[in-house]
C-alpha cells in the first residue's frame, strides 16, 4: 500500500546570511493510511516546522513531499489550497477560534473559506463526535480549555480528511481534558484516516503506532510502539 505521506530530504531554514537558521536539515519519513505517527524532539528540533511543511502550509526549501499522491513542491498556491481542502485537517496549537462566532460557525468556517458549503448535518455530526452538539450556539469564551480544543478537532473533521495534523493538541490542558482530547484524536484514526501529532509528552507519544524523533533538525530515530520509558532513554 502506498504511503499517504512521503517526505525525502526535507530542508527548511529561516532568515538570510549570517542570521539564517537551518531548522530542518534533511528529514525523511513516511506515514501510511490509518497510521498514528507522533513526532517528538527537544524544543527547537523543528517539529512544528516539519508539520507545517508536511501539510503544505509552508514551503520546504529542499527535498520532496508527497501528500495523498500530490507533489507539494511543484503545486501552485491554488493547488496547495485544493490539496489541503480535499485531504487535510489541522488542529493548531493556538486553536485559532474566532471569539465573535459561535461554536457551530467556528466549525463551519474553514470549509466556507475554502469555497465549500458544509451541510448543517455534517457540522452537527462533527460536534456530536466530540461530544459538543449541545454547545453549538455557545461562544468560545463560554467554554473550558478542553471544550475549545474539542471544537478545534470538530472543525478539522468536517471535511473527513485523509490525514489529521495536530500540533501539541494537549499541551495546555489539565489531565482530565488531556485524556478526553487524546481519546478523541485516537478515534479519528481509521483505515482511511491517519493522524500525525506533534507532542512533547512522551506518555502520549507512546500511544502512537510509530514515533519519529527529531534532533538538530534531522530525523534521528524511529521507534515502533515504544513505551514512554524507551522514548525517554532514547532521547536522553
N, C-alpha and C positions, 0 to 999 in steps of 0.2 A: 504494500500500500504506500502510495506517495505521501511524503510529509506535507502537512498543512503549511508549515513554515520551514524554510531552509535559508540559513544565513551562512555565508562563507567570507572569511577575512574582513569582517565589518570594521571600519575605522571611522572615528569621528573626533574632531577637535574644535575648540572654540578660541577666538582671538587671532591676532596676527603677529608675525615677527617674534620678538623676544617675549611677548605677552601670551603667545599661543600655548594652550594646554591641550595635550592629546588625552582624550578621555577614554576612547575605545581604540585598542591597538591591534586589531585583527581577531575578532571573535567569530567562532564557528558554533552553530547549533542547529538542531532540528527539533520540531515539535510535530508529533503525529496526531491524526484525528482522534478525538476522545481522550487526550492525554492531559494530565495536570502536571505542569512544569513550574517549579519555583526557582527564582534567581536570587541568590544571596551574595553577600560580599560586604566588606567594610565600607564605611562612609567614604564617598569619593571614588569607589571602584568602577562606577559607570553604569550602575543598574538601571536607573530611570532613563538615562540617555539611550541605553540599549533598547528598552521597552518602546520608547517613542520612535526609534528608528524602525523597529520591527513592525509597528502598526502604521507606519507611513506618515506620522505627524511631523517628524523632522527627517531631513535627507542625510544619509550617510555620506562621508567623504570618499570612501573607497570600499571595495568588496561588493558583494551582491546579496540581495534579499529577495526571496520569492515568497509571496503570501497568497495562498489559495490559487496557485498557478500563475500569478501575476508578478512580473518583474517590477519591483518598486523603483529601481534605479532609472529605468527608461520611461516610466509613466509621467505624463503631464500632470499639472496641478488638478485639472478636472478629472483625469483618470484616477488619481490618488483619492479624490473625494468619492468617486464611484466605488472604488475598492473598499474603502472604509465603510461606506453606506451599506454595501452588499454583504460584507464578510466580517466586520469588526464591531465589537463593543468595548468601551473603555470605562473603567472605574478609576477616576483620578484621585490622587492623594488629598487634594483640597476640595473635592466633591463638585465644585462649580455649579451649585444650585442657585437659582435666581430667587431672591427673597420676596420679590413682588409677585411671583407666580405661585399658585397653589401646587400641591403635590402632583395632581393629575397633569397639569400643564407643564410642569418641570419634566415629567416622564415623557411627555409628547414632544417637547421642544426640539431635541436633536434631529428627530425624524423629519419634523416640519422644516427645519433649516436645511435639510438635505433634499428638499423638494418633494417629500413624501407626505401622504395624508394618512397617518396611522389611525386605524379604526378604534373607536372608543372601547370596544370589547377587548382589543389587543392590549390597550393601555391598562385596562382594569385587570386583565389576566396577569400581566406583569406585576401589578401591585398585589394581587392575590398570592402570587408565587412567593413574594417576600413578606406576606402577612400584613400588608398595609392598605388593603382595599377600603377599610373604614376611615382612613386618613386622607382620602383623595382630595377633599376640599380644604384641608388644613394647609397652613403655610410653613415653610422650613423652620422659622424661628419659634414655632409652637411644638417642634419635635425634639426628641433627645438626640444625642450624637449618634447612637446606634440606629435610630429610626432614619436619620438623614442619610446615613451610609446605605441603608436598605433601599431608600428612594433612588440613590445613585445606581445601585445594582439593577433595580427595576428599569430605570432609564436605559441601561445598556442592553437589556434583554428584549425590549420591544420589537426589535427587528430580527430576532432569532439569529444572532451572529454565529459564524462558524468558529470564531476564536474570541474569547473574552480576555482582555488585558486588564490587570488590576495592579495599581501602584500603591503599595503599602496600605491596603484597604482596612486594616485593623489597627494601624499604628496609634491612633488617638482614642481608642475605645477602652472601656472598662472590661473586666474579664468576662462578665455575662454577655455583654453586647458583642465582644470579640468572638465568642463561641457561636453566637447566633449568626453573625455575618459569615464566619468561616463555613458553617454548615450550609448556608445558602449558596455560597460560591462553589463548594464541593458538589452540590446538587445540580449545578449548571453543566457539569461535565457529563456528556453523553457520548454515544457513538459518533455523533455529528458535531459536537461542540467541545473545543479544547479550552483550557484555562492556563494562562501564563501570568504568574503572580510575582511581583517584587515584594520581598519581606525581609526584615531584619530579625524576625522572631524564628529561631531555629526549631522550636516546637511546632510551629505552623508549617515551616518548610518540610519538616519530616513527614507530613501527611501527604506530600506530593508523590507522584509516580517517579519523577526524577528531579534531582536538584542540581542546578548549574551554579558553580562557584566562580565568581569573578574576582580577580586580584590584579591591581595595577592596570586595569583596562583590558585584561586578557582573560580568555576562557581557561581557567586554571584546572578545574576538575569537574567531573560529572559523577554523581552518586545515584544509584537506583534504590528506591525505598530505604533510605538511611534512617537511623534513629537520630534523635537530636544530639545524643552523646557522640555519635560518629561524626556528625557535622561539626560539633564543637572541636573535637580532636583534630579533624582535617583542617579546620580554619585557623587553629592555634598551634 
